[in-house]
Amino acid sequence: MKRLFDIFASFMGLVFLFPFLLVIGVLIVADSRGGVFYRQVRVGKGNKDFRIFKFRTMRPGSDKAGLLTVGAKDNRITGIGIFLRKYKIDEFPQLLNVLIGDMSIVGPRPEVRKYVDMYNEEQLTVLNVRPGITDYASIEYHNENELLAKSTEPEKTYIEEVMPAKLKLNLRYISEAGMLTDIRIIFRTLAKIIS
């Protein structure tokens, strides 16, 4: 049932949003050098790596300076990138990941390998389900970049405070997983973006 919903929702979303996504693509190319998409290796279900689709919001090669971004003050972010990140539009291409089966609409956000390697045994259970575009942690930490921007040691803050808290929310999602939970999370995500 969940997979059928994911296929239907991602396909309809891509069809409906196609003209808008095309305009975004043109704006990204016009704003800075580099391609439209950024593909980063993330860890998915079964602890397997996959490449996530995102609209490019940073200058090419920016990830060499660190995997975390620290709010709008991060000078690696492009002009259009600030707007795309604010309204989570950079995440829209992940509908492709959902369609091909790497991800789900709702599920724990996929993490990069560097941080997954730090998970304890309980935390690793989040890899028993498909990662998602949104979940409880996405809603609770919608301003994660701004939180990290206030820290003198952003990576330490992420590893010691933010990541464990997000994983606790991921584990909560797994314990409550079901279509009604997914629908509630989708509506809460939309409300958060609009507000």
N, C-alpha and C positions, 0 to 999 in steps of 0.2 A: 504493500500500500504506500509506504513512504517513498520507495523508489519510483513508483508510478507518478506520485505527486511531484517529485523532483523533476522528472523528465517533462511532464506537462508544463509545470510552472516555469522551468528554465527555457523551454522552447518558446512558449508564449511570451515570456519576458524579452527574449532576444528579438523576436519578430516585432513586438510592439515598440521596443526601444531602439530598433535599428537606425531610424533617421537621426535620433538624438545622439546615439553612439558615434555615428558617422561625423556629425558636427563636432563632437568632443575630440575625435581623432584629428580632424583638420586643425583645431585650435591648439592641440598639443604640439603638432609638427610646426605650426607657425610660431609658437612661443619660444621654442628652444631646439637645439640640435639633438638628434636622436630619433628613435622609432616611437610608435604609438604605444606599444605594449612593453611592460616590464614583466619578465618571467623569472620567478625566484623558486628555488628548490625548497619545498616544505615537506613535512612528514605527515603522511596520511594513515588511513586505516591499516592495521597490521604492521605498523612501524615501517611502512614502505614510502620511499621518496617519490614525489611527483612535482611537476612544475605548475605553479599557480599563475593564472592570468590576472594582471592588473593594468590599468591605464598608467603610463609612466608619469610620475609626478616629480621626479628628481632628475638632475643632470646625469648623463651617462657616466658610469664608474663610481657613483656616489657610495655604493655599498662597501667599497674598499675602505672607506673612512669610518665604518661602523654599521651594524645591522639595525640599530635603534635610531628613530628620529625623535627630535625634542621640540615639538611644536613649530609654530610658524616662524620662529626665529632661526630655525635650521636653514642656513644659507644654501644648502644643497637642493632645497625644494624650489621648483620653478614657479613663475607667477600664476599660471593656470593651475599648477599643482596644489597651491594653497586652497583654491576654491574647490577643486575636486576632492581633496581630503576632508575639508570642512563638512561637506554634504555626503561623504562616503561614496561619491560617484566613481572614484577610482576602483571600487570593488565590483562594479557592474560586470566587467568581463569574466568574473568568476562563474557567471551563469554557464559559460562554456565548460568549465571544470565540472559543474553539476551535470550538464547534459551528457558528458562522456563518462561520468561515473566516479571521478576522483573525489568529488565533494557532494554535499547535500545542501539544501537551502538552509536548514537549521542543524547545527551541530557544533562541537567545540572548534574554535578557530585553529587552523593548522599552524604549527610553530616551525621555526627553522631547526635544523638538526643540532646546532650548537647548544640550544637550550633544552631540547628534548633529551639530550644525553645527560642532563642534570636531574631529570625526573626520578623520584623514588618509585618503589614498586606499586604503590597505590595510585600515584599520579599517572603511571604508564597505562592504566586501564582506560584512559581517555582515547587511547589508540585502538580500542576495540570497536569503535564506531566511525563512520565516515565523518571527516571534519566538515564544518559548515561555513556559510557566509555570515551567519549571525547566530548568537546564542546569548545566554544570560550575561556572560562576561563582556560581550561586545556592547551590550546596553549599559552595564554598570561602569565600564571603562571606556566609554565613547570619547573621553577627553584624555586618554592615556598619554598622548604626546605632550600635552600641556602639563600634566603631572610630572613627567620626567624632566621637562624643561626647568622646573623649580628646584630640581635636585643638583647638588654639586657633583654627584657621582651617579649619573643616570643609569648606567648598566648595573651597578650594585643595587640601586633602588629597584630596578626591574627584577633582578634575580631574587632578591631577599624579601621584597614586599609585594610587588605587582603580580609577578608570575604565580606565586603560591596562592594568592587570593583568586586569581582567574581560574586556576586549576580546581580550586574548591568549588567554584561555580560550575565548571565543566562537569565535575563529578555529580553535582546536584542535578544538572540536566540529564545525565545518563540515568540517574535513579528515578527521574520523573518522565522519561522519554515516552512520547506518544503523539498522535496527530493533534489532539487538543492543546498539548503543551507547545508544539511547533507553531500552531496558529496563533496562540497567545504571544509567543516570542516575536513572530513576524509583525503583528500589529503593534507591539510595544516598540519594536525597532523603527517602524515607520513613524510612530508618534514622536520618538526621540529625535529622529532626523528632522521632522517638520518643526518641532519646538526649538 
